[in-house]
Amino acid sequence: MQHESSAEPRDAVTISPGSHFQAAMVLAIIADALQIIVFPMFVEGAMSPADDVLDFGVAALLVRLLGWHWEFLPSFLVKLVPGVDLVPFWTIAVASVYRKSKRIAVAAEEDRQQHSDDPPSLLQGR
């Protein structure tokens, strides 16, 4: 297996997964705050087209930042039901994706450590 870091241009900007999760969480909190606090004061609430446009935009941006996760589907569908916007579903969805990714990362690290502690292969002695 070759290391492909030389294929990446030196001036390429990479964003760590932590930055993606932080941006996604800020986006989710802002969207939920708008839908719970701000929109009901100025527009007709959950029946508002502005609410639906915000949901479509948030869903697209979260998928762009974090990739597709099944946690986004219930959040999106529930947001289209009038009156259910009083629960911060976008924030809950991003927190769930973060928790799931941490659990996968810990399991992968444990697996890697287990394999590095294995005794050398018999083929290495040849």
N, C-alpha and C positions, 0 to 999 in steps of 0.2 A: 504494500500500500504506500503510495507516494504522498508526501505532504504538498498540498496545492497552494500554499501561501504565495508562491512566486507567480502564480497566474493572476493574482489580484493586483491591480495597479497601486502604486505607492500613494497616490493622492485620493484613493477611495476612502470614503467616510463610512465607518461601520458603527452601527448603534447596537449596544449590548441588549440582550433580551430584557434585562432589568429596566432599561430606559423605555422599552416598548410597554412593559407592564405599568410603569409609572405614568406614562402618557395615556394609556388606556384607562387607568383608574381615575385620573384627573378628568378625562373626557366623560366617563360614566357618571362621576359625581356631579359634574356641571350639568349634564343632560338631565339627571334625576332631579337636581335642585330646580332647574328651569321648569320641569314638568310638575313638580309638587308644589313649588312656592310661587314662581313668577307667572307662568301661563294662566293659572286659574284666576289671577287678578285682572288680566287684560283681555283674554279671549275666552271663548265658550268652553274651556276645559278640555276634557278628554275627547270630545267630539270635534275638536279643532283640527283643521288641515295643517296648521303649523306644528301641532303635536305629532301628526303622522310624518310630516317631512323631517322633523327632528329625529324620529325613530328610524326612518330609512337611512338618514345620514349617519347616525350613531352606529347602526348595524354595519354599514359599509366601512366606516373608519375602524371599528373594532376588528372586523375581519381583516382589514389591511394591516393593522398593527400586530395582531396576535395570530392570524390565520383562522380558519374555520374551526369552531368548537361547538359541540351540540348544546352547550349551555346558552348560547346566543339565541337559538330557535325559540325555546319557551319564553325567554325574555321579550323577544320581538313580538311573538303572537299575543302574549298577555297584554302588552302595551297597546294593542289595537282594540282591546275590550274597554268600553267606557267605564270610568270609575275605578279602574284597577291601577291607574297611574299614581296612586298614593303610596305605592310600595316601590322602593328604589331597586327595581329589577336589574337595570344595567350594572349598577355597582355590585350587586350580589353575583351576577354572572361573571364579571371580571375577577372578583375575589375567588370564585369557584375555580375558574381557569388557572389562576395563580396557584391555588392550593394543590390542584391536580398536577401542575407542572413541577412543583417542588417535590411532591411525592414521587413522581417519575424520576426526577434528578437524583433524589436520595437513593432510590432503588438501583439506578444505573451505577452510581458511585460505589454502593455496597457490592454490586456484582463485579465491578472492575477491581475493587480491592480483594475480593475473594479469588479472582483469577490471577492476580499478581502474587498472591500468597501460595498458589499451587506449586508443588515440587516441579523441578525441571523435567522436561519430557525425556523419555528414553532415547529419542532420536537425536538429541543434542550431543550425546556421548559418542557418536560415530565419527 
